[in-house]
Every structure is written in structure tokens, then in C-alpha cells.
């Protein structure tokens, strides 16, 4: 299992953008909502599950898209099912760790 990620330093916090590989480059539309899962935002590199786990655990701000990504995050106790939103059936979740 692979994930597409981009890691940046944002105001002295590690920000992780992570998505299911199969969603990279897709545009999702539902009514007036548009989500562009761009390579610029999510596609710095591909990582395996083990590296994704380390990144999820060590990041302060996480933008995630896709069923596999969010399932992994929830398994790690990061985020809540109550925070998951969906556009055209594609789930996304944003987490801020304090």
C-alpha cells in the first residue's frame, strides 16, 4: 500500500498533506464544492505504509484524502470519524494536533 505525501514546515509545525495514490491528480466535484487533489499539494513523493505511519504520528497539521489514508489515521487514533467529510463519496479529514 502506498500513499502520496507532501511535508512542509508551516509556522514551526510539520504539515502533512497525504492522500491515496489513486486519487492523485483527480478533481472531485459535488454541487458547488470542488476539490483538486493536485500533485503540487499532495504529490511530493510516494511512501509505503510504514513511512506514512511515522509521518502521521509526527505531524501537527494533517490534510488527508481517501479511504485508505483516513482508515490508517483512525487506526492510529489520529482524528475522529465525526470529523470526516465527503465530496462525491471521497472522504477527507483535517487534523490539528495540540
C-alpha positions as a printed NumPy array, in Angstrom:
array([[  0.   ,   0.   ,   0.   ],
       [  1.376,   3.402,  -0.997],
       [  0.421,   6.968,  -0.194],
       [  1.266,  10.251,  -1.862],
       [  2.61 ,  12.894,   0.519],
       [  3.992,  16.38 ,   0.793],
       [  5.588,  17.584,   4.015],
       [  6.126,  21.278,   4.749],
       [  7.093,  23.446,   7.679],
       [  4.167,  25.733,   8.474],
       [  4.623,  28.28 ,  11.254],
       [  7.066,  25.998,  13.109],
       [  4.731,  22.996,  12.738],
       [  5.084,  19.982,  10.47 ],
       [  2.228,  19.991,   7.975],
       [  1.461,  16.758,   6.151],
       [ -0.68 ,  16.56 ,   3.022],
       [ -1.418,  12.89 ,   2.344],
       [ -3.768,  11.034,   0.005],
       [ -4.473,   7.64 ,  -1.508],
       [ -2.202,   7.241,  -4.544],
       [ -5.159,   6.541,  -6.843],
       [ -6.665,   9.963,  -6.11 ],
       [ -3.59 ,  11.998,  -7.041],
       [ -4.332,  14.385,  -9.901],
       [ -8.114,  13.967,  -9.682],
       [-10.691,  16.709,  -9.39 ],
       [-13.765,  15.885,  -7.329],
       [-16.96 ,  17.882,  -7.762],
       [-20.242,  17.792,  -5.87 ],
       [-22.731,  20.624,  -6.323],
       [-20.788,  23.824,  -5.569],
       [-17.879,  22.018,  -3.911],
       [-14.654,  21.362,  -5.812],
       [-11.577,  19.55 ,  -4.547],
       [ -8.469,  19.377,  -6.678],
       [ -6.145,  16.654,  -5.4  ],
       [ -3.164,  18.187,  -7.135],
       [  0.366,  16.825,  -7.462],
       [  1.598,  20.222,  -6.295],
       [ -0.237,  19.908,  -2.957],
       [ -0.178,  16.13 ,  -2.317],
       [  2.434,  14.708,  -4.672],
       [  5.939,  15.423,  -3.448],
       [  6.74 ,  11.701,  -3.08 ],
       [  5.257,   8.23 ,  -2.695],
       [  5.695,   6.439,   0.622],
       [  4.869,   2.977,   1.926],
       [  2.583,   2.275,   4.895],
       [  5.396,   2.294,   7.461],
       [  6.646,   5.73 ,   6.419],
       [  3.075,   7.038,   6.251],
       [  2.558,   5.905,   9.862],
       [  5.672,   7.8  ,  11.001],
       [  4.585,  10.929,   9.142],
       [  1.048,  10.78 ,  10.546],
       [  2.359,  10.357,  14.093],
       [  4.926,  13.172,  13.828],
       [  2.905,  15.854,  12.012],
       [  0.999,  18.639,  13.762],
       [ -1.317,  19.569,  10.894],
       [ -2.622,  16.864,   8.572],
       [ -4.727,  17.266,   5.419],
       [ -5.804,  13.837,   4.234],
       [ -7.947,  12.491,   1.417],
       [ -9.045,   8.965,   0.609],
       [-10.411,   5.882,   2.322],
       [ -7.062,   4.113,   2.845],
       [ -5.382,   7.214,   4.235],
       [ -8.167,   8.054,   6.649],
       [ -8.593,   4.427,   7.764],
       [ -4.887,   4.278,   8.616],
       [ -5.097,   7.552,  10.523],
       [ -8.111,   6.381,  12.545],
       [ -6.342,   3.074,  13.343],
       [ -3.538,   5.171,  14.853],
       [ -6.009,   7.198,  16.926],
       [ -5.415,  10.306,  14.847],
       [ -8.62 ,  12.143,  14.   ],
       [-12.225,  11.2  ,  14.569],
       [-14.913,   9.672,  12.399],
       [-17.083,  12.652,  13.359],
       [-14.686,  14.985,  11.534],
       [-14.746,  13.121,   8.221],
       [-16.473,  14.939,   5.368],
       [-17.128,  13.638,   1.881],
       [-17.302,  15.079,  -1.629],
       [-18.805,  12.734,  -4.215],
       [-18.099,   9.793,  -1.914],
       [-14.412,  10.666,  -1.417],
       [-13.645,  11.234,   2.28 ],
       [-11.371,  13.961,   3.572],
       [-10.24 ,  14.917,   7.043],
       [ -8.185,  17.746,   8.502],
       [ -6.471,  17.265,  11.868],
       [ -4.756,  19.836,  14.087],
       [ -2.809,  18.282,  16.961],
       [ -2.397,  20.353,  20.093]])
